[in-house]
Amino acid sequence: MTVSACGMQAQAAENIVAAPPAKRFANEGLGLKTAIFAGGCFWGIEAVFSHVKGVKSAVSGYHGGNAATATYEQTNTGVTGHAEAVRVVYDPKIVRYDELLRIFFSVGADPTLRNRQGPDRGSQYRAALIPMNAEQRKVAAAYLKQMQASGKWKRPIVTEIENYRKFYKAEAYHQDFMLKNPRHGYIVRWDKPKVRGLQRLYPSFYRSTFVPN
């Protein structure tokens, strides 16, 4: 039987790592910006960014495959090319892209794991950065190199930058999942610790309310 995405129980939550502040700041100008992050089960990544000040929306979806197979059931096979991902719309005057990267790698995704995160296995759970403009790509590349040299992680950094293809919004029941299902076993075991980590490590960026998309 195929393991359900975001559906396994586990014995312990993922580690929280205080990622280093970026040496290269993002300069994206004025106006709202969009970035896409893949970091395993999209429930937790969506929840983390939904609690970050300056984030206007965080939408769960699928990136990297085609429209015909952009469904939960098909992407869960791990052969469609998609990654579970979250499209984040944010105000760079409040939170810069490099700061979102730091938060993502501190509490959202382990950058040393290939094709898996937490209890979930398969290429659909790969951690990846999908920049939406040239500035984001430069900042992302610089930060991955900085992370590798930082010594914060004992294993090599394997997270990659992927070219944007098309983002397909996930089914309605996946949207705002933590907000709607706070007692779900996976949420309690794996994703609430990520939000608590955000609050503890980055109180100036933490927003107590979950902003729905």
Secondary structure as GFF3:
##gff-version 3
##sequence-region A 1 213
A	DSSP	beta_strand	33	39	.	.	.	ID=ss1
A	DSSP	alpha_helix	42	50	.	.	.	ID=ss2
A	DSSP	beta_strand	55	63	.	.	.	ID=ss3
A	DSSP	three_ten_helix	67	69	.	.	.	ID=ss4
A	DSSP	alpha_helix	72	75	.	.	.	ID=ss5
A	DSSP	beta_strand	83	90	.	.	.	ID=ss6
A	DSSP	alpha_helix	97	103	.	.	.	ID=ss7
A	DSSP	pi_helix	104	108	.	.	.	ID=ss8
A	DSSP	beta_strand	116	117	.	.	.	ID=ss9
A	DSSP	beta_strand	120	121	.	.	.	ID=ss10
A	DSSP	three_ten_helix	123	125	.	.	.	ID=ss11
A	DSSP	beta_strand	127	130	.	.	.	ID=ss12
A	DSSP	alpha_helix	134	150	.	.	.	ID=ss13
A	DSSP	beta_strand	160	161	.	.	.	ID=ss14
A	DSSP	beta_strand	167	169	.	.	.	ID=ss15
A	DSSP	three_ten_helix	172	174	.	.	.	ID=ss16
A	DSSP	alpha_helix	177	180	.	.	.	ID=ss17
A	DSSP	alpha_helix	185	186	.	.	.	ID=ss18
A	DSSP	pi_helix	187	191	.	.	.	ID=ss19
A	DSSP	alpha_helix	192	201	.	.	.	ID=ss20
###
